[in-house]
Amino acid sequence: MAYSTNIKQLLDCEAEAQAIINEAKQYRLAKLKQVKKDVAEEVAAYKISLNKKNSSASDALNVEELNAIAEKEVEEEIKSIKEILKSEKADLVVQNVIIGVVSPVSDIHVNAQK
């Protein structure tokens, strides 16, 4: 009789061990599914960032064109300022700048909020 109880205990322990193993397998499968999902999300995010970098590279060409246009406009402004300084108005411009610096007007601007 002692043998049958020992055998029964052994079978119970074996069933319990099998249940633990099955639970561990299910846990492992769940973790693998979660990892695959996370990796897929990271890959998608990485692809989006690569697309942004590629599009920003094409935008860089547009930026270069815009910089060239801006430099051209600045050079035109500089030329017009140099022409004003060469003309008779130069003394008047310098005088107005000096007056503006030395005695600033403390009036509130028309567009200022009250």
N, CA, C and O of each residue as an XYZ file, in Angstrom:
456
protein
N       0.804     -1.182      0.000
C       0.000      0.000      0.000
C       0.857      1.261      0.000
O       0.481      2.275     -0.588
N       1.973      1.195      0.641
C       2.849      2.352      0.701
C       3.352      2.695     -0.691
O       3.571      3.855     -1.040
N       3.527      1.620     -1.478
C       3.993      1.873     -2.835
C       2.941      2.605     -3.665
O       3.284      3.473     -4.468
N       1.690      2.272     -3.484
C       0.639      2.900     -4.277
C       0.497      4.393     -3.916
O       0.251      5.218     -4.796
N       0.650      4.735     -2.641
C       0.611      6.141     -2.246
C       1.804      6.883     -2.826
O       1.664      8.015     -3.290
N       2.963      6.265     -2.806
C       4.157      6.913     -3.366
C       4.003      7.106     -4.883
O       4.375      8.135     -5.446
N       3.439      6.069     -5.517
C       3.228      6.170     -6.954
C       2.210      7.278     -7.253
O       2.384      8.058     -8.190
N       1.142      7.334     -6.437
C       0.121      8.375     -6.616
C       0.741      9.759     -6.414
O       0.447     10.679     -7.177
N       1.587      9.916     -5.405
C       2.258     11.209     -5.165
C       3.174     11.554     -6.342
O       3.240     12.704     -6.778
N       3.876     10.541     -6.845
C       4.766     10.752     -7.981
C       3.975     11.191     -9.216
O       4.402     12.099     -9.930
N       2.847     10.568     -9.471
C       2.005     10.949    -10.605
C       1.439     12.357    -10.420
O       1.361     13.130    -11.375
N       1.044     12.687     -9.181
C       0.540     14.037     -8.904
C       1.632     15.080     -9.147
O       1.381     16.125     -9.748
N       2.813     14.794     -8.685
C       3.947     15.714     -8.885
C       4.261     15.862    -10.375
O       4.549     16.956    -10.860
N       4.198     14.722    -11.095
C       4.455     14.767    -12.526
C       3.392     15.611    -13.239
O       3.725     16.382    -14.140
N       2.130     15.478    -12.852
C       1.055     16.278    -13.446
C       1.253     17.757    -13.126
O       1.040     18.619    -13.979
N       1.660     18.045    -11.892
C       1.915     19.435    -11.488
C       3.081     20.022    -12.282
O       3.033     21.174    -12.714
N       4.134     19.211    -12.469
C       5.292     19.662    -13.240
C       4.895     19.930    -14.688
O       5.333     20.907    -15.296
N       4.055     19.043    -15.230
C       3.596     19.233    -16.607
C       2.770     20.510    -16.732
O       2.881     21.228    -17.725
N       1.949     20.791    -15.735
C       1.158     22.024    -15.742
C       2.070     23.248    -15.695
O       1.822     24.233    -16.391
N       3.116     23.193    -14.885
C       4.073     24.306    -14.796
C       4.785     24.488    -16.131
O       4.984     25.613    -16.588
N       5.170     23.370    -16.755
C       5.851     23.441    -18.056
C       4.928     24.054    -19.102
O       5.354     24.904    -19.883
N       3.659     23.626    -19.122
C       2.697     24.180    -20.086
C       2.493     25.672    -19.856
O       2.406     26.443    -20.812
N       2.416     26.077    -18.606
C       2.256     27.492    -18.274
C       3.463     28.304    -18.739
O       3.320     29.415    -19.248
N       4.662     27.728    -18.555
C       5.889     28.402    -18.987
C       5.922     28.518    -20.516
O       6.355     29.538    -21.051
N       5.467     27.479    -21.214
C       5.435     27.536    -22.674
C       4.467     28.619    -23.153
O       4.780     29.369    -24.078
N       3.307     28.698    -22.531
C       2.333     29.729    -22.904
C       2.889     31.122    -22.627
O       2.693     32.040    -23.423
N       3.577     31.279    -21.508
C       4.187     32.565    -21.160
C       5.240     32.937    -22.211
O       5.311     34.081    -22.659
N       6.053     31.950    -22.592
C       7.096     32.184    -23.583
C       6.491     32.574    -24.931
O       6.981     33.496    -25.583
N       5.440     31.888    -25.350
C       4.783     32.217    -26.615
C       4.175     33.619    -26.581
O       4.245     34.358    -27.563
N       3.580     33.975    -25.445
C       3.015     35.321    -25.309
C       4.107     36.377    -25.400
O       3.931     37.409    -26.048
N       5.231     36.115    -24.749
C       6.361     37.064    -24.797
C       6.908     37.179    -26.220
O       7.223     38.278    -26.676
N       7.023     36.048    -26.925
C       7.513     36.089    -28.301
C       6.580     36.901    -29.195
O       7.043     37.685    -30.024
N       5.267     36.721    -29.032
C       4.307     37.496    -29.803
C       4.448     38.982    -29.496
O       4.396     39.815    -30.401
N       4.627     39.312    -28.218
C       4.773     40.713    -27.819
C       6.052     41.310    -28.397
O       6.054     42.450    -28.860
N       7.133     40.543    -28.369
C       8.409     41.022    -28.913
C       8.288     41.235    -30.414
O       8.781     42.234    -30.938
N       7.634     40.301    -31.116
C       7.448     40.465    -32.558
C       6.634     41.715    -32.858
O       6.942     42.443    -33.801
N       5.612     41.966    -32.074
C       4.783     43.152    -32.259
C       5.606     44.422    -32.025
O       5.528     45.372    -32.805
N       6.399     44.431    -30.938
C       7.228     45.600    -30.629
C       8.256     45.858    -31.728
O       8.493     47.002    -32.118
N       8.868     44.766    -32.226
C       9.874     44.914    -33.281
C       9.221     45.453    -34.551
O       9.801     46.297    -35.234
N       8.026     44.974    -34.872
C       7.333     45.467    -36.062
C       7.046     46.965    -35.923
O       7.179     47.707    -36.896
N       6.655     47.417    -34.729
C       6.400     48.839    -34.499
C       7.689     49.646    -34.632
O       7.686     50.733    -35.208
N       8.785     49.117    -34.102
C      10.066     49.827    -34.198
C      10.532     49.922    -35.647
O      11.056     50.952    -36.071
N      10.336     48.836    -36.407
C      10.727     48.851    -37.815
C       9.892     49.873    -38.574
O      10.414     50.600    -39.419
N       8.603     49.930    -38.276
C       7.741     50.913    -38.932
C       8.182     52.336    -38.587
O       8.228     53.202    -39.461
N       8.503     52.574    -37.323
C       8.965     53.898    -36.909
C      10.288     54.247    -37.587
O      10.497     55.391    -37.990
N      11.178     53.268    -37.713
C      12.464     53.492    -38.365
C      12.262     53.820    -39.842
O      12.928     54.702    -40.384
N      11.334     53.101    -40.496
C      11.054     53.392    -41.905
C      10.518     54.805    -42.066
O      10.884     55.510    -43.006
N       9.655     55.215    -41.153
C       9.110     56.573    -41.211
C      10.222     57.597    -41.045
O      10.256     58.604    -41.752
N      11.143     57.337    -40.098
C      12.246     58.286    -39.895
C      13.159     58.339    -41.121
O      13.662     59.405    -41.477
N      13.373     57.186    -41.769
C      14.182     57.185    -42.997
C      13.491     57.975    -44.093
O      14.136     58.724    -44.827
N      12.176     57.812    -44.206
C      11.436     58.574    -45.207
C      11.529     60.064    -44.936
O      11.661     60.864    -45.862
N      11.460     60.438    -43.650
C      11.584     61.852    -43.294
C      12.967     62.375    -43.666
O      13.098     63.482    -44.188
N      14.001     61.572    -43.395
C      15.360     62.003    -43.731
C      15.506     62.169    -45.234
O      16.112     63.132    -45.702
N      14.945     61.220    -45.996
C      15.036     61.314    -47.451
C      14.275     62.513    -47.970
O      14.737     63.204    -48.878
N      13.106     62.764    -47.396
C      12.337     63.922    -47.847
C      13.022     65.219    -47.428
O      12.964     66.217    -48.146
N      13.674     65.203    -46.260
C      14.380     66.411    -45.838
C      15.604     66.654    -46.717
O      16.029     67.795    -46.898
N      16.170     65.572    -47.262
C      17.291     65.742    -48.188
C      16.807     66.426    -49.466
O      17.500     67.279    -50.020
N      15.618     66.048    -49.927
C      15.087     66.726    -51.109
C      14.669     68.147    -50.771
O      14.754     69.045    -51.609
N      14.214     68.347    -49.533
C      13.878     69.700    -49.093
C      15.131     70.560    -48.982
O      15.063     71.782    -49.121
N      16.273     69.926    -48.731
C      17.522     70.681    -48.628
C      17.819     71.382    -49.947
O      18.363     72.487    -49.961
N      17.460     70.738    -51.058
C      17.648     71.391    -52.350
C      16.782     72.638    -52.428
O      17.217     73.681    -52.915
N      15.556     72.520    -51.945
C      14.672     73.684    -51.931
C      15.235     74.768    -51.022
O      15.137     75.955    -51.334
N      15.815     74.370    -49.912
C      16.399     75.328    -48.982
C      17.565     76.047    -49.635
O      17.739     77.253    -49.465
N      18.364     75.293    -50.386
C      19.490     75.927    -51.076
C      18.984     76.956    -52.095
O      19.551     78.042    -52.223
N      17.925     76.608    -52.810
C      17.363     77.551    -53.766
C      16.825     78.787    -53.053
O      17.019     79.914    -53.510
N      16.144     78.564    -51.922
C      15.609     79.686    -51.155
C      16.727     80.567    -50.610
O      16.604     81.792    -50.589
N      17.819     79.942    -50.169
C      18.963     80.713    -49.688
C      19.549     81.566    -50.817
O      19.920     82.718    -50.597
N      19.631     81.008    -52.006
C      20.167     81.762    -53.140
C      19.269     82.955    -53.452
O      19.754     84.056    -53.716
N      17.970     82.731    -53.420
C      17.025     83.830    -53.680
C      17.152     84.908    -52.608
O      17.166     86.101    -52.909
N      17.245     84.469    -51.351
C      17.357     85.428    -50.254
C      18.645     86.237    -50.373
O      18.637     87.449    -50.157
N      19.747     85.581    -50.713
C      21.017     86.297    -50.858
C      20.935     87.316    -52.004
O      21.481     88.415    -51.916
N      20.251     86.930    -53.061
C      20.096     87.846    -54.190
C      19.308     89.087    -53.765
O      19.670     90.209    -54.119
N      18.227     88.880    -53.002
C      17.426     90.003    -52.522
C      18.229     90.899    -51.581
O      18.121     92.124    -51.641
N      19.033     90.288    -50.712
C      19.858     91.061    -49.783
C      20.874     91.898    -50.553
O      21.098     93.066    -50.235
N      21.485     91.291    -51.564
C      22.454     92.042    -52.359
C      21.790     93.215    -53.073
O      22.385     94.287    -53.186
N      20.560     93.022    -53.557
C      19.839     94.124    -54.198
C      19.556     95.243    -53.202
O      19.686     96.419    -53.541
N      19.172     94.890    -51.983
C      18.933     95.896    -50.936
C      20.219     96.658    -50.619
O      20.208     97.879    -50.462
N      21.318     95.922    -50.527
C      22.605     96.568    -50.241
C      22.960     97.546    -51.361
O      23.444     98.648    -51.102
N      22.716     97.134    -52.607
C      22.998     98.029    -53.736
C      22.154     99.293    -53.657
O      22.648    100.396    -53.889
N      20.851     99.120    -53.320
C      19.988    100.304    -53.241
C      20.424    101.214    -52.096
O      20.365    102.436    -52.228
N      20.858    100.643    -50.984
C      21.345    101.467    -49.864
C      22.617    102.200    -50.262
O      22.788    103.368    -49.911
N      23.508    101.543    -50.984
C      24.741    102.183    -51.441
C      24.431    103.322    -52.407
O      25.096    104.358    -52.384
N      23.422    103.131    -53.255
C      23.037    104.186    -54.184
C      22.477    105.395    -53.437
O      22.751    106.540    -53.799
N      21.694    105.133    -52.398
C      21.157    106.237    -51.601
C      22.302    107.000    -50.934
O      22.300    108.230    -50.892
N      23.278    106.254    -50.415
C      24.410    106.903    -49.760
C      25.250    107.716    -50.747
O      25.848    108.721    -50.363
N      25.300    107.297    -52.004
C      26.059    108.032    -53.008
C      25.309    109.284    -53.471
O      25.919    110.241    -53.947
N      24.009    109.265    -53.329
C      23.216    110.395    -53.824
C      23.232    111.551    -52.828
O      23.918    111.506    -51.806
N      22.467    112.578    -53.147
C      22.385    113.765    -52.301
C      21.614    113.490    -51.023
O      21.747    114.216    -50.039
N      20.814    112.447    -51.042
C      19.998    112.119    -49.879
C      20.825    111.504    -48.751
O      20.319    111.302    -47.648
N      22.070    111.212    -49.021
C      22.892    110.535    -48.034
C      23.013    111.356    -46.754
O      22.913    110.816    -45.652
N      23.232    112.672    -46.904
C      23.349    113.520    -45.719
C      22.055    113.507    -44.910
O      22.088    113.478    -43.679
N      20.926    113.529    -45.598
C      19.627    113.514    -44.925
C      19.408    112.177    -44.201
O      18.901    112.151    -43.079
N      19.790    111.080    -44.842
C      19.640    109.750    -44.224
C      20.503    109.649    -42.978
O      20.038    109.207    -41.928
N      21.752    110.056    -43.095
C      22.655    109.994    -41.943
C      22.140    110.883    -40.819
O      22.169    110.496    -39.651
N      21.670    112.075    -41.174
C      21.137    113.000    -40.160
C      19.929    112.379    -39.457
O      19.825    112.466    -38.234
N      19.015    111.753    -40.207
C      17.847    111.110    -39.590
C      18.252    109.947    -38.682
O      17.656    109.752    -37.622
N      19.237    109.191    -39.083
C      19.702    108.077    -38.253
C      20.306    108.603    -36.954
O      20.038    108.070    -35.878
N      21.111    109.640    -37.059
C      21.741    110.214    -35.864
C      20.684    110.789    -34.931
O      20.755    110.587    -33.719
N      19.712    111.498    -35.476
C      18.641    112.059    -34.641
C      17.860    110.931    -33.973
O      17.524    111.023    -32.793
N      17.574    109.879    -34.715
C      16.840    108.745    -34.144
C      17.596    108.061    -33.028
O      16.985    107.581    -32.074
N      18.906    108.007    -33.127
C      19.710    107.357    -32.092
C      19.886    108.267    -30.887
O      19.772    107.820    -29.746
N      20.165    109.542    -31.138
C      20.458    110.465    -30.050
C      19.206    110.849    -29.271
O      19.225    110.872    -28.040
N      18.119    111.148    -29.975
C      16.897    111.563    -29.276
C      15.718    110.701    -29.735
O      14.956    111.105    -30.613
N      15.573    109.532    -29.147
C      14.476    108.652    -29.565
C      13.123    109.217    -29.158
O      13.015    109.931    -28.161
N      12.107    108.898    -29.923
C      10.747    109.357    -29.667
C      10.079    108.343    -28.747
O      10.148    107.134    -28.966
N       9.431    108.870    -27.709
C       8.818    107.977    -26.741
C       7.313    107.840    -26.936
O       6.596    107.464    -26.009
N       6.840    108.140    -28.125
C       5.411    108.004    -28.416
C       5.049    106.532    -28.570
O       5.854    105.719    -29.023
N       3.824    106.214    -28.182
C       3.342    104.848    -28.343
C       2.949    104.663    -29.800
O       2.285    105.510    -30.397
N       3.365    103.562    -30.344
C       3.071    103.278    -31.751
C       1.591    103.075    -31.942
O       0.902    102.644    -31.017
N       1.082    103.378    -33.128
C      -0.333    103.296    -33.433
C      -0.856    101.859    -33.229
O      -1.979    101.674    -32.760
N      -0.065    100.872    -33.570
C      -0.494     99.478    -33.492
C      -0.262     98.856    -32.114
O      -0.630     97.703    -31.888
N       0.341     99.602    -31.200
C       0.620     99.044    -29.877
C      -0.689     98.853    -29.112
O      -1.605     99.669    -29.216
N      -0.763     97.780    -28.354
C      -1.956     97.511    -27.541
C      -1.913     98.348    -26.276
O      -0.861     98.556    -25.671
N      -3.080     98.817    -25.902
C      -3.142     99.657    -24.697
C      -3.618     98.859    -23.523
O      -3.735     99.392    -22.420
